[in-house]
Amino acid sequence: MNFLIEGHFIAPLSNEIQKEYNKLSNLISPISTALRTLKKIDGTGGKVTIADIIAYHIGWGKLIINWYEIGTQGKIAEMPGEGFTKWDYAGLARHFYKKYCYDSFHEQERIFYDVVQQVLSIVEREYNTNNLDKLEVWPWCTLPSGKQWSLHKWITVNTVAPYKRTSTLIKKFINENKNTQ
């Protein structure tokens, strides 16, 4: 089953997320179970499966949602979170691969879809309040260097950009495994 995000959004960022997520979903959906479990894709921390990649995106999406929710309470989130206090990208990736691996690919894709829908709700809400592109609205959007990013940029680097990269990696994987399908 293919989980596509439908409808029209007001925020340009929402439309970008929708486009890249749907492209990724369309690539993943028809891939056989046998291919989904092959550790042949270059991912964070080494070779990964398609299931690992989806888990990775679920993990980052859930982090965004958590940071945002804590920020709306006027608190500062522990960064990056999930028990990590330092930006250990490979460690976080391995954590996501385990935590967001589900009994079925269908369930994993549905959860990914739900997470993206929640992120889109945040984008639409903050676009309507004009806080999506402002600096210094969200204290958690501060990099370890002290540089401020907008919520827009923070969400983009954790959705649109990695979804594009993943689509490229999966296209390459599909081409390399055409005869195995």
ROVOLO-893466 format. One line per 5 residues: number of its first residue (from 1); their letters; for each residue x, y, z of N, C-alpha, C. Coordinates in pm, whole numbers, plus 50000, padded with zeros to 5 digits. Atoms other than C-alpha are relative to their C-alpha. Layout:
BEGIN
NUM = A = X,Y,Z,X,Y,Z,X,Y,Z; ... .
//
This chain:
BEGIN
1 = MNFLI = 50084,49881,50000,50000,50000,50000,50088,50124,50000; 49923,49877,50014,50120,50346,49917,49934,50111,50083; 50051,49891,49916,50076,50621,50177,50045,50133,49941; 49967,49872,50060,50065,50947,49984,49928,50112,50074; 50060,49882,49939,49999,51290,50128,49930,50078,49890 .
6 = EGHFI = 50080,49931,50101,49721,51457,49936,49954,50135,50053; 50051,49870,49961,49574,51803,49938,50096,50111,49965; 49919,49882,50030,49704,52153,49895,50032,50071,50131; 49955,49929,49881,49903,52341,50155,50026,50146,49968; 49976,49857,50016,49948,52712,50208,50150,50029,50002 .
11 = APLSN = 49857,49974,49983,50311,52707,50322,50080,49934,49887; 49914,50060,50103,50564,52657,50040,50082,49883,50053; 49923,50110,49943,50770,52438,50276,49915,49873,50008; 50089,50117,49995,50470,52208,50323,49990,49934,49864; 50007,50056,50136,50444,52167,49947,50129,49928,49962 .
16 = EIQKE = 49872,50066,50026,50815,52081,49927,50006,49866,50073; 50000,50123,49922,50780,51824,50206,49908,49898,49934; 50097,50088,50064,50472,51676,50039,50059,49938,49873; 49943,50046,50126,50648,51650,49702,50109,49895,50023; 49887,50090,49977,50965,51486,49837,49957,49873,50075 .
21 = YNKLS = 50050,50117,49928,50781,51256,50077,49926,49908,49902; 50076,50081,50095,50542,51138,49801,50092,49931,49899; 49903,50060,50092,50834,51079,49564,50066,49878,50068; 49936,50107,49923,51003,50869,49833,49903,49884,50022; 50101,50104,49978,50682,50680,49915,49973,49921,49873 .
26 = NLISP = 50022,50068,50128,50625,50601,49547,50116,49908,49963; 49884,50086,50026,50977,50459,49523,50001,49876,50089; 49992,50108,49902,50953,50247,49837,49886,49900,49986; 50120,50083,49998,50600,50111,49803,50008,49872,49916; 50001,50123,50081,50652,49865,49514,50118,49905,50024 .
31 = ISTAL = 49880,50082,49978,50982,49724,49646,49962,49875,50080; 50032,50128,49935,50959,49358,49744,50059,49993,50141; 49953,50021,49863,51005,49242,50102,50145,49953,50000; 49862,50053,50007,51321,49056,50001,50101,50113,49979; 49907,49890,50025,51482,49374,49866,50003,50101,50115 .
36 = RTLKK = 50006,49903,49890,51367,49587,50160,50092,49964,50116; 49919,50045,49886,51579,49380,50396,50148,49984,49965; 49859,50008,50039,51906,49391,50200,50077,50121,50052; 49916,49891,49949,52177,49595,50370,50100,50038,49890; 49917,49964,50115,52312,49746,50049,50002,50149,49972 .
41 = IDGTG = 50011,49856,50027,52233,50117,50074,50096,50074,50092; 49909,49920,49919,52494,50366,50191,49919,50095,50088; 50075,49916,49906,52338,50518,50501,50089,50054,50109; 49924,49947,49887,52443,50691,50817,50048,49883,50084; 49942,50107,49920,52680,50453,50995,50028,49872,49923 .
46 = GKVTI = 49968,50118,50079,52732,50210,50707,49888,49956,49909; 50102,50056,50089,52521,49985,50486,49871,49978,50079; 50131,50010,49935,52150,49993,50568,49896,49942,49905; 50114,50051,50077,51818,49850,50452,49902,50116,49976; 50106,49902,50021,51516,50037,50323,49923,50022,50130 .
51 = ADIIA = 50067,49987,49870,51350,49964,50658,50079,50091,50093; 49915,49913,49918,51647,50130,50830,49981,50147,49960; 50013,49863,50049,51610,50438,50611,49867,50062,50045; 50130,49950,49955,51240,50472,50692,50004,50027,50150; 49986,49982,49855,51319,50426,51062,50077,50128,50032 .
56 = YHIGW = 49918,49880,49984,51580,50701,51033,49914,50125,49982; 50087,49884,50024,51324,50943,50887,49892,50014,50107; 50097,49995,49890,51068,50851,51152,50066,50062,50122; 49929,49949,49882,51325,50919,51423,50023,50149,49994; 49977,49856,50011,51420,51263,51293,49870,50078,50003 .
61 = GKLII = 50130,49934,49997,51056,51352,51237,49947,50010,50143; 50047,50000,49861,50970,51255,51594,50082,50098,50084; 49918,49900,49929,51262,51466,51719,49948,50140,49973; 50053,49867,50035,51129,51771,51532,49872,50027,50077; 50128,49985,49932,50783,51716,51677,50022,50023,50150 .
66 = NWYEI = 49971,49986,49857,50923,51675,52029,50062,50136,50032; 49937,49870,49977,51148,51982,52004,49897,50112,49992; 50102,49898,50019,50858,52187,51876,49903,50004,50118; 50097,50005,49890,50614,52069,52143,50059,50054,50130; 49933,49947,49880,50863,52142,52421,50018,50150,49986 .
71 = GTQGK = 49982,49857,50025,50935,52481,52263,49871,50079,50018; 50128,49928,49983,50564,52572,52261,49964,50017,50147; 50023,49989,49855,50568,52521,52638,50097,50100,50064; 49903,49904,49950,50844,52781,52667,50123,49936,50061; 49885,50073,49947,51099,52516,52758,50101,49976,49889 .
76 = IAEMP = 49897,50033,50097,51422,52422,52590,50020,49849,50003; 49988,50146,50011,51442,52064,52466,50144,49957,50017; 49868,50060,49995,51735,51841,52542,50035,49964,49856; 49962,50022,50140,51923,51827,52215,50113,49899,49992; 50108,50023,50094,51926,51614,52021,49882,49924,50060 .
81 = GEGFT = 50112,50072,49938,51716,51397,52253,50014,49851,49985; 50000,50147,50006,51624,51028,52268,50112,49942,50086; 49893,50046,49913,51880,50995,52548,50139,50046,49956; 49872,49950,50051,52157,51158,52341,50015,50146,50042; 49972,49861,49962,52315,51476,52474,50103,50063,49907 .
86 = KWDYA = 49904,49950,50100,52574,51508,52194,49951,49959,49862; 50042,50025,50138,52525,51516,51818,50082,49886,49940; 49938,50122,50050,52636,51159,51749,49907,49944,49891; 50092,50036,50108,52472,51112,51408,49996,49850,49973; 49998,50145,50022,52584,50752,51360,49931,49928,50115 .
91 = GLARH = 50065,50060,49884,52474,50664,51713,49849,50020,49998; 50144,49973,50013,52137,50832,51663,49939,49913,49891; 50051,50082,50110,52093,50651,51332,49981,49856,50045; 50012,50138,49951,52163,50311,51492,49884,49987,50098; 50111,49996,49904,51919,50403,51771,49866,49999,49925 .
96 = FYKKY = 50124,49993,50078,51648,50493,51516,49974,49868,49926; 50017,50124,50074,51711,50175,51313,49936,49893,50090; 50056,50097,49905,51629,49969,51625,49863,50042,50051; 50123,49953,49935,51358,50183,51783,49881,50005,49904; 50110,49981,50094,51150,50245,51470,49994,49891,49893 .
101 = CYDSF = 50015,50118,50084,51172,49899,51316,49871,49932,50048; 50131,50054,49963,50824,49744,51310,49981,49860,49944; 50029,50137,50043,50670,49402,51257,49971,49990,49851; 50030,50004,50144,50558,49495,50908,50041,50130,49935; 49965,49880,50075,50666,49736,50639,49880,50092,49989 .
106 = HEQER = 50123,49921,50009,50304,49846,50608,49986,50089,50125; 50011,49923,49875,50301,49953,50974,50106,50111,50004; 49894,49900,50000,50634,50132,50938,49969,50115,49905; 50034,49895,50097,50518,50321,50629,49885,50087,50053; 50112,49925,49943,50195,50421,50807,50050,50096,50109 .
111 = IFYDV = 49945,49914,49895,50391,50556,51103,50081,50113,49940; 49925,49895,50069,50623,50746,50871,49902,50105,49945; 50104,49911,50053,50316,50894,50700,49942,50088,50113; 50057,49926,49887,50167,50994,51038,50095,50107,50053; 49899,49905,49952,50491,51161,51148,50011,50118,49904 .
116 = VQQVL = 49990,49892,50099,50515,51359,50823,49875,50088,50007; 50124,49921,49986,50151,51467,50864,50010,50094,50121; 49984,49916,49881,50234,51598,51214,50097,50116,49973; 49904,49895,50035,50536,51789,51081,49932,50103,49909; 50072,49908,50089,50317,51939,50807,49903,50088,50080 .
121 = SIVER = 50089,49920,49915,50068,52054,51074,50078,50112,50069; 49914,49900,49936,50351,52234,51253,50035,50109,49900; 49960,49903,50104,50467,52399,50930,49883,50092,49966; 50117,49918,50036,50117,52515,50839,49963,50096,50114; 50033,49916,49884,50049,52645,51191,50096,50117,50012 .
126 = EYNTN = 49900,49895,49981,50373,52839,51213,50011,50092,49879; 50005,49913,50118,50348,52969,50858,49888,50103,50020; 50114,49911,49977,50009,53116,50951,50025,50102,50111; 49968,49903,49893,50158,53285,51262,50120,50087,49962; 49880,49929,50048,50455,53417,51058,50124,49970,50083 .
131 = NLDKL = 49883,50036,49919,50696,53240,51294,50089,49895,49934; 49924,50106,50065,50823,52982,51046,50139,50047,49956; 49872,49950,50052,51099,53202,50904,50073,50097,50092; 49937,49906,49908,51176,53422,51205,50110,49932,50081; 49893,50047,49911,51496,53384,51402,49964,50034,50144 .
136 = EVWPW = 50011,49976,49856,51507,53368,51780,49859,49981,50057; 50132,50034,49948,51145,53250,51815,50009,49870,50078; 49988,50132,49941,51245,52896,51901,50143,49981,50052; 49865,50014,49946,51545,52873,52136,50069,49869,49963; 49939,50127,50036,51598,52508,52042,50055,50000,49858 .
141 = CTLPS = 49948,49990,50136,51674,52619,51686,50139,50065,49996; 49864,49945,49990,52017,52734,51802,50099,49885,49985; 49896,50101,50022,52312,52535,51675,50098,50001,50117; 49899,50002,49893,52587,52425,51918,50098,50117,49990; 49909,49887,50019,52797,52709,51769,49939,50131,50049 .
146 = GKQWS = 50070,49879,49958,52535,52960,51889,49924,50067,49887; 50070,49942,50115,52413,53039,51538,49852,49963,50005; 50144,50020,50002,52036,53082,51511,49953,49956,49862; 50067,50040,50121,51833,52900,51249,49851,50024,50018; 50146,49990,49994,51469,52954,51165,49941,49859,50011 .
151 = LHKWI = 50070,50128,49996,51218,52677,51225,49992,49940,49859; 50005,50043,50140,51184,52659,50845,50126,49924,49962; 49875,50064,50037,51550,52576,50800,50020,49870,50078; 49983,50118,49917,51553,52330,51089,49916,49883,49945; 50088,50103,50054,51258,52140,50942,50050,49955,49863 .
156 = TVNTV = 49951,50034,50134,51402,52154,50588,50117,49902,50006; 49883,50087,49995,51732,51994,50687,49969,49863,50060; 50039,50128,49943,51543,51716,50864,49886,49932,49924; 50106,50061,50081,51279,51648,50596,50036,50008,49851; 49984,49985,50145,51312,51785,50242,50137,49952,49953 .
161 = APYKR = 49865,50035,50045,51689,51751,50209,50028,49850,50014; 49974,50144,49991,51718,51396,50349,49905,49914,49916; 50091,50076,50086,51408,51279,50158,50054,49997,49857; 49941,49994,50136,51573,51396,49833,50119,49905,49991; 49881,50086,49999,51897,51220,49925,49960,49852,50000 .
166 = TSTLI = 50047,50138,49991,51711,50902,50015,49941,49953,49867; 50055,50037,50131,51521,50904,49685,50112,49966,49902; 49885,50026,50088,51853,50922,49501,50064,49866,50035; 49939,50126,49957,51998,50636,49707,49913,49880,49962; 50089,50111,50031,51691,50419,49655,49992,49976,49849 .
171 = KKFIN = 49997,50019,50146,51686,50482,49278,50125,49922,49959; 49874,50071,50029,52049,50369,49266,49988,49854,50043; 50019,50135,49948,51964,50065,49480,49910,49917,49908; 50094,50068,50090,51670,49972,49253,50071,49963,49869; 49928,50028,50126,51887,50002,48940,50103,49888,50016 .
176 = ENKNT = 49898,50102,49976,52159,49786,49095,49939,49863,50027; 50064,50125,49961,51905,49520,49199,49880,49965,49911; 50112,50023,50093,51672,49512,48894,49970,49851,49982; 50019,50142,50027,51723,49140,48839,49961,49920,50124; 50034,50067,49875,51656,49055,49203,49855,50019,50039 .
181 = Q = 50137,49957,49964,51308,49214,49219,49900,49889,49984 .
//
